[in-house]
Structures are given as structure tokens and as C-alpha cells.
Amino acid sequence: MKVVGLDQGSDYLKKLPSPPTYFGSKAKAHYKRFGSILISGNQLKRIHLPALEVLAENYEQWEWAIREIRTKNKNTHGSGYIQKFSSGAKNISVEVTLKRDAEKAIMQCFKQFGLDPRSEKELKGSMDPSQGDLFEGFNQRKNAF
């Protein structure tokens, strides 16, 4: 895969490479949408492209699972969440499992990119003002002697 548009020696991408050819149309759209968001925030590096691909693919799976759950629930209320077997046993549906697994992968990617409030703070290295700066305190003590 050829990556173009690097910022003079920086690892941050300025232009999003084409989505993988094996993606479906919805995953390609998610790849472009999330990639554009990350590029505009100067957050996408070449090494992050596999995570972007995982994010796009799982987002497509998550949407599919939600649509399937809703469709089944329209036919019989609750049937999108619970799978009933001929033996009478019940379990959560395959769609709920797929949705849950896709959500976990999506949230992991969000954390990596700082797209949730907590990881955004961690990635930006923000500090609680009430805690102070350890190095600043050290320098002040050093200069006092």
C-alpha cells in the first residue's frame, strides 16, 4: 500500500489512502469518514491504518447487527435479542453477540485514537491543575538552594 501526503518528515498523514479493496461499500464509507475526522485533527499516522480498518469494518458489522435486531423485533417483540431453540432453551441472539463484540472493538479503536473523553485527555497529556507539575516543583526546590 502506498501512502502519500506525509507532512515533511512527520508521521501524520495529510491525505487518506484509498480504503482496502476487500471492504464493502459501507465499510469504505466509514473508513473515509473516520479517516477524515482523524486527519483533520492531525491524529492519523501511517501505523494507525490497520486500526482504522478494524474500526471501519466493525462499525459496518455493528450497524448490520442493529438493523437485524430491529427487523426481528418488528416481527416478534424481543426476538432480536433472544434466540429460542426447539428444545425450549433460550440464549442471547447471534446478532446481539455480534453487536456486543463490534462495540468492544469500536471502543478500543476510539481509545487508541483519543475519540472518547477519557482517552482524549490521556493522549493530550492533560493534567489535573490541582495536582501541579512534578518537574516544576523539583526545579523550584533546586533553585531555592
N, C-alpha and C positions, 0 to 999 in steps of 0.2 A: 504494500500500500504506500503510495507516495503522498507525503504530507507537504503542503505548500503554505506559504503565507506566514512563515515564522518571523517574529519581531526581532531583528538584528541581534542574534545571539541568545535571545530569550527562549525558553521552552514554551511560552504561552502561545497558543495558536491564534491567529488573526482571521483565519478562514477555515471553515469546517470542511474536512474531506468528505467525499461522497459516502453515503451510507453503504453498508455491505450489500452485495448483490443478493445474498440469501434472505434478506429481510423482506417481509410482506409490506404492502403499501402503508399500513397503519404504523408499523414499527419504524419505517423510513420517516414518516411524518413526525413521530415522537423524537427520533434521533435528531432531525433538523431543528425541531422546536427547542428541546433541551440543550442541544449544542449551541444554538444561537443565544440562549439565555446565558450559558456559561462563558461564551466568547465575549459577550457584551459586558460581563462582569470581570473579564480578564482572569477567569478561573479554569480554563481548559488547557491542559498540557497534552502533549503527544502521548505520554504514558497513561493518560486517563481515558483514551479512546475505548479500550476494552470495557471499562466500567460504564461508559456512555452507551455502548452497545447492549450491555446487560440491562441497563435502565430502560432503554427503548423497548427491548424485547419483553421484559417483564411488565411494562406498562400496557403493552398490547394484550398480554395474557390476562392481566387484571381487568381490563375493560371487557374482554370476552367473557370472563367468568361472571362479572356483574350482569351483563346482558342475559346470559344463560339463566342465572338465578332469577332475574326478574321475569323472564319468559315462563319459566316453570311455575313461579308463584302466581302468575296470572291464570294459569290453568287450574292449579290446586294450591290454595294458600299454604305456604310453608314447605311445599315440595322442592323448592330450590335450595333449601337449607338442609333438609333431612332426606336421606336415602333409605327407602324401605325395601327389605329383602323378602322373598317369598316365604321365608321361614318365620317372618314376623319381626325379625331383628331390625334395629334402626341404627344408623350411623350418620355422621355429617356427610353431605354430598361431596362428590368429586370436585364440583365447581367451588364449593366453599374452601376446600383444601387448596385448590389451585390459587384462588383469590388470596388466601392467607399467606401462602408461600411467595407469591408475587409481591405482596405488600412488604414482606420482610426484606426481599431483595431490593425493592424500590427504596425503602427507608435506609438500607445500608449504603446505597448509591447516593442518596440525599446527604447522608452524613459525610461521605467521602468528599463531596463537592461543597459542603457547607450550606446546603439548601434547606436546612431546618434551623430554628433559632439557636439551639444549644451548640450544634457543631459550627454554626456560623461564628459564634463568639470564640470557640476554641481555635478555629482556623485563623481568625484575625488576631488572635493573641490578646484579646481584650482582657483587662484586669479589673478586679473589683477595687474601686477607688478607696474603700475603707481599709484595704489590706496594705497599701503602699507598695513601693518598689524596693525589693531586697537590695539590689545593687546601689540604688540611690542612698539608702540608709548606710550601707557599708562605706561608700565614698564620703559621706558626711562625717562619719566617725573617724575615718582615716585622716581627713583634713583637719579635724579638731585637735589632733595630737601634734 
